[in-house]
Amino acid sequence: MIRVMYRWTIKAGDEAQFIEHWKEGTHQIQSHCEGAYGSFLIHSSKNPEQYFGVARWESREAWKLAQPIIMGLNLPGPLPETADFYDELADMPGEHPRRNELP
């Protein structure tokens, strides 16, 4: 497994629209691309205009094969400014005690 970290700079006032576009785009990628295993979105507390998406992919090869499909989806919102690749070493998802209350 790999993780791909994407970065965007989003202007103040555009955050809600960006988040909706990110959700829609992520859903489309998961629906159409083999080897796409989810993603999460975070932003910097020090620089709130900086947003980071961290996607999980089966492999770098799966990510590469998906790129023409992703471009063909005409996803909403801006393209990421950067994409950095990391090898996943371990994943320990936990159960949040108030999971049903999370957004």
N, C-alpha and C positions, 0 to 999 in steps of 0.2 A: 504494500500500500504506500501511496505517497499523499502528501498534503501540498496543495498549491495555495500560496498566500497572495491575494490580490490587494492592490491599494488604489483608492480613489480619493480625490479632494473634492468635497461637496460644499458649496456656498451655503451660508446661513440662510434659512428660509426654504431651502430645497431638500431638507433632510427627509421629510415624510414621503415626498414623491420618490426620492432615491430608494428608500427602504421598500416601498411598494414595487418599484421596478426590479429591485434586487430579488425580492421574493418571487415575483412572476418569472424572471429569468432563470432563477435557480430551479424552480418547478419545471420549466420547459426543458432545461438541460437534463434533469433527472429523468424526465419522461421520454426523451429522445436519444440519449447517449448511453451506450453500453459502458459500464465501468465507472459511472458517476455515482458516488455513494453519499451524497449530502454535503452540506456546507453550513457554516454559521457566520454571522456578521457582527463585528464589534467596531467601536470607534475609540479614539484616543481621548483620555481625560485631559491630557496636557494640551492637545491640539484638536478640539472637537470637530474640525473640518476634515480630519483624516479618518477614513473608514477602511476597514480591512475585512475581506471575506476569506475564510479558510475552507477550502474545498477538499474533500477526500476522493481520491481516484484509485482505481485498481492498480494502475501503473502509469508511468510516463507515456508508454506506447498507447494506452487507452485514451489518455488525454490528447495526444497528438492526433489519433484517428478521429476524435470527436470534434476537432477544430473546424473542419469544413461544415459539419452538421450545425455547430453552434453559429457560425457565420450565416448560414442559410436560415436560421430561425428569426433573424432580424429582431433580436432582443431589445426591449426598451431600455432607455437610460444610457449613461456614458460607458464607454469601454474602460477597463481598468488601466491605470497608468503604469503599473508594474505587475509582474507575475513571477514569484520566486518559488522554487521547488524544494521540498524537504522530504526525506525518507521517514516514514512512520516507524517508530521503534516499539511503541506500546500504546494501547488505548484502554483506558479503564473507565468506561461510562458509569456514572453513578445514578442512583435513584434520588431525585430531589424530594424531600418530605412534603413539599407543597406543589408538586409538579403540575397539578390541574389548575393552579392559580397563575402559572407563568404565562407571559404573553405569547 
